[in-house]
Protein backbone atom coordinates (compact mmCIF):
# COMPACT_ATOMS: atom_id res chain seq x y z
CA UNK A 1 0.00 0.00 0.00
CA UNK A 2 1.22 3.48 -0.86
CA UNK A 3 2.35 5.30 2.31
CA UNK A 4 1.14 8.64 0.91
CA UNK A 5 -2.47 7.50 0.82
CA UNK A 6 -4.67 8.23 3.85
CA UNK A 7 -5.52 5.25 6.02
CA UNK A 8 -8.23 4.22 8.43
CA UNK A 9 -10.60 6.94 9.58
CA UNK A 10 -8.85 9.57 7.46
CA UNK A 11 -9.60 7.51 4.36
CA UNK A 12 -13.24 7.20 5.48
CA UNK A 13 -13.53 10.99 5.89
CA UNK A 14 -11.96 11.54 2.46
CA UNK A 15 -14.39 9.05 0.88
CA UNK A 16 -17.37 10.93 2.31
CA UNK A 17 -15.96 14.30 1.24
CA UNK A 18 -15.45 12.99 -2.29
CA UNK A 19 -19.21 12.33 -2.51
CA UNK A 20 -20.03 15.99 -1.85
CA UNK A 21 -20.23 18.62 -4.58
CA UNK A 22 -20.39 21.43 -2.05
CA UNK A 23 -18.32 22.62 0.88
CA UNK A 24 -19.47 21.00 4.14
CA UNK A 25 -18.81 21.69 7.82
CA UNK A 26 -17.02 19.15 9.99
CA UNK A 27 -20.17 18.81 12.10
CA UNK A 28 -22.38 18.05 9.08
CA UNK A 29 -19.78 15.65 7.71
CA UNK A 30 -19.66 13.87 11.08
CA UNK A 31 -23.46 13.53 11.09
CA UNK A 32 -23.50 12.05 7.56
CA UNK A 33 -20.81 9.53 8.39
CA UNK A 34 -22.43 8.38 11.65
CA UNK A 35 -25.90 8.29 10.05
CA UNK A 36 -24.59 5.53 7.79
CA UNK A 37 -23.49 3.57 10.86
CA UNK A 38 -19.79 4.32 10.70
CA UNK A 39 -18.81 4.98 14.33
CA UNK A 40 -16.46 7.95 14.44
CA UNK A 41 -15.99 10.76 16.91
CA UNK A 42 -16.15 14.43 15.99
CA UNK A 43 -12.54 14.90 17.19
CA UNK A 44 -11.45 12.15 14.82
CA UNK A 45 -13.21 13.94 11.95
CA UNK A 46 -11.36 17.18 12.80
CA UNK A 47 -8.00 15.35 13.00
CA UNK A 48 -8.69 13.63 9.66
CA UNK A 49 -9.62 16.94 8.02
CA UNK A 50 -6.42 18.57 9.33
CA UNK A 51 -4.40 15.61 8.03
CA UNK A 52 -6.10 15.82 4.61
CA UNK A 53 -5.56 19.59 4.48
CA UNK A 54 -1.87 19.12 5.25
CA UNK A 55 -1.71 16.69 2.31
CA UNK A 56 -3.45 19.21 -0.01
CA UNK A 57 -6.37 16.81 -0.51
CA UNK A 58 -8.93 19.17 1.03
CA UNK A 59 -9.62 22.87 0.63
CA UNK A 60 -10.89 24.94 3.54
CA UNK A 61 -13.15 27.96 3.21
CA UNK A 62 -13.92 30.26 6.15
CA UNK A 63 -17.27 32.03 5.92
CA UNK A 64 -18.18 35.49 7.21
CA UNK A 65 -19.03 34.00 10.63
CA UNK A 66 -15.69 32.24 11.00
CA UNK A 67 -17.15 28.78 10.29
CA UNK A 68 -14.80 26.44 8.43
CA UNK A 69 -16.14 24.53 5.43
CA UNK A 70 -14.29 21.63 3.80
CA UNK A 71 -14.27 20.13 0.33
CA UNK A 72 -12.26 17.49 -1.51
CA UNK A 73 -10.70 19.31 -4.46
CA UNK A 74 -8.77 18.51 -7.56
CA UNK A 75 -5.01 18.84 -7.52
CA UNK A 76 -5.04 21.30 -10.44
CA UNK A 77 -4.69 25.00 -9.54
CA UNK A 78 -8.17 26.46 -9.25
CA UNK A 79 -10.47 28.94 -7.57
CA UNK A 80 -13.98 28.35 -6.23
CA UNK A 81 -17.34 29.76 -7.22
CA UNK A 82 -19.59 29.03 -4.22
CA UNK A 83 -23.35 29.49 -3.81
CA UNK A 84 -23.92 31.50 -0.65
CA UNK A 85 -27.26 29.73 -0.06
CA UNK A 86 -26.54 26.00 -0.60
CA UNK A 87 -22.70 26.01 -0.78
CA UNK A 88 -22.68 24.14 -4.09
CA UNK A 89 -19.28 24.73 -5.62
CA UNK A 90 -17.74 24.94 -9.06
CA UNK A 91 -14.00 24.78 -9.54
CA UNK A 92 -12.73 27.47 -11.90
CA UNK A 93 -9.29 26.76 -13.42
CA UNK A 94 -6.82 29.31 -12.10
CA UNK A 95 -5.57 30.17 -15.59
CA UNK A 96 -9.08 31.21 -16.68
CA UNK A 97 -9.57 33.60 -13.80
CA UNK A 98 -10.58 37.18 -14.61
CA UNK A 99 -8.40 38.35 -11.74
CA UNK A 100 -5.74 40.90 -12.58
CA UNK A 101 -2.24 39.63 -13.06
CA UNK A 102 -0.49 40.16 -9.79
CA UNK A 103 2.86 38.73 -8.93
CA UNK A 104 3.46 39.18 -5.19
CA UNK A 105 6.69 37.22 -5.38
CA UNK A 106 8.17 39.87 -7.66
CA UNK A 107 6.61 42.87 -5.97
CA UNK A 108 7.19 41.83 -2.37
CA UNK A 109 10.00 39.30 -2.47
CA UNK A 110 7.85 36.22 -1.65
CA UNK A 111 8.51 32.73 -3.01
CA UNK A 112 6.30 29.64 -3.37
CA UNK A 113 3.18 31.82 -3.58
CA UNK A 114 -0.18 30.08 -3.90
CA UNK A 115 -3.19 32.24 -4.70
CA UNK A 116 -6.64 30.81 -4.05
CA UNK A 117 -9.77 32.83 -4.55
CA UNK A 118 -13.32 32.06 -3.47
CA UNK A 119 -16.07 33.95 -5.25
CA UNK A 120 -19.57 33.75 -3.80
CA UNK A 121 -22.92 34.26 -5.46
CA UNK A 122 -26.26 32.51 -5.88
CA UNK A 123 -26.48 29.41 -8.06
CA UNK A 124 -29.18 29.11 -10.74
CA UNK A 125 -31.23 26.64 -8.69
CA UNK A 126 -31.28 28.82 -5.57
CA UNK A 127 -32.15 31.89 -7.67
CA UNK A 128 -35.39 30.26 -8.86
CA UNK A 129 -38.59 31.43 -7.16
CA UNK A 130 -39.86 28.89 -4.60
CA UNK A 131 -36.58 27.04 -4.70
CA UNK A 132 -35.88 24.63 -1.84
CA UNK A 133 -32.19 25.18 -2.40
CA UNK A 134 -30.07 26.13 0.58
C-alpha positions in Angstrom: 0.0 0.0 0.0 1.2 3.5 -0.9 2.4 5.3 2.3 1.1 8.6 0.9 -2.5 7.5 0.8 -4.7 8.2 3.8 -5.5 5.2 6.0 -8.2 4.2 8.4 -10.6 6.9 9.6 -8.8 9.6 7.5 -9.6 7.5 4.4 -13.2 7.2 5.5 -13.5 11.0 5.9 -12.0 11.5 2.5 -14.4 9.1 0.9 -17.4 10.9 2.3 -16.0 14.3 1.2 -15.4 13.0 -2.3 -19.2 12.3 -2.5 -20.0 16.0 -1.8 -20.2 18.6 -4.6 -20.4 21.4 -2.0 -18.3 22.6 0.9 -19.5 21.0 4.1 -18.8 21.7 7.8 -17.0 19.1 10.0 -20.2 18.8 12.1 -22.4 18.0 9.1 -19.8 15.6 7.7 -19.7 13.9 11.1 -23.5 13.5 11.1 -23.5 12.1 7.6 -20.8 9.5 8.4 -22.4 8.4 11.6 -25.9 8.3 10.1 -24.6 5.5 7.8 -23.5 3.6 10.9 -19.8 4.3 10.7 -18.8 5.0 14.3 -16.5 8.0 14.4 -16.0 10.8 16.9 -16.1 14.4 16.0 -12.5 14.9 17.2 -11.4 12.2 14.8 -13.2 13.9 12.0 -11.4 17.2 12.8 -8.0 15.4 13.0 -8.7 13.6 9.7 -9.6 16.9 8.0 -6.4 18.6 9.3 -4.4 15.6 8.0 -6.1 15.8 4.6 -5.6 19.6 4.5 -1.9 19.1 5.2 -1.7 16.7 2.3 -3.5 19.2 0.0 -6.4 16.8 -0.5 -8.9 19.2 1.0 -9.6 22.9 0.6 -10.9 24.9 3.5 -13.1 28.0 3.2 -13.9 30.3 6.2 -17.3 32.0 5.9 -18.2 35.5 7.2 -19.0 34.0 10.6 -15.7 32.2 11.0 -17.2 28.8 10.3 -14.8 26.4 8.4 -16.1 24.5 5.4 -14.3 21.6 3.8 -14.3 20.1 0.3 -12.3 17.5 -1.5 -10.7 19.3 -4.5 -8.8 18.5 -7.6 -5.0 18.8 -7.5 -5.0 21.3 -10.4 -4.7 25.0 -9.5 -8.2 26.5 -9.2 -10.5 28.9 -7.6 -14.0 28.3 -6.2 -17.3 29.8 -7.2 -19.6 29.0 -4.2 -23.3 29.5 -3.8 -23.9 31.5 -0.6 -27.3 29.7 -0.1 -26.5 26.0 -0.6 -22.7 26.0 -0.8 -22.7 24.1 -4.1 -19.3 24.7 -5.6 -17.7 24.9 -9.1 -14.0 24.8 -9.5 -12.7 27.5 -11.9 -9.3 26.8 -13.4 -6.8 29.3 -12.1 -5.6 30.2 -15.6 -9.1 31.2 -16.7 -9.6 33.6 -13.8 -10.6 37.2 -14.6 -8.4 38.4 -11.7 -5.7 40.9 -12.6 -2.2 39.6 -13.1 -0.5 40.2 -9.8 2.9 38.7 -8.9 3.5 39.2 -5.2 6.7 37.2 -5.4 8.2 39.9 -7.7 6.6 42.9 -6.0 7.2 41.8 -2.4 10.0 39.3 -2.5 7.9 36.2 -1.7 8.5 32.7 -3.0 6.3 29.6 -3.4 3.2 31.8 -3.6 -0.2 30.1 -3.9 -3.2 32.2 -4.7 -6.6 30.8 -4.0 -9.8 32.8 -4.6 -13.3 32.1 -3.5 -16.1 34.0 -5.3 -19.6 33.7 -3.8 -22.9 34.3 -5.5 -26.3 32.5 -5.9 -26.5 29.4 -8.1 -29.2 29.1 -10.7 -31.2 26.6 -8.7 -31.3 28.8 -5.6 -32.2 31.9 -7.7 -35.4 30.3 -8.9 -38.6 31.4 -7.2 -39.9 28.9 -4.6 -36.6 27.0 -4.7 -35.9 24.6 -1.8 -32.2 25.2 -2.4 -30.1 26.1 0.6 
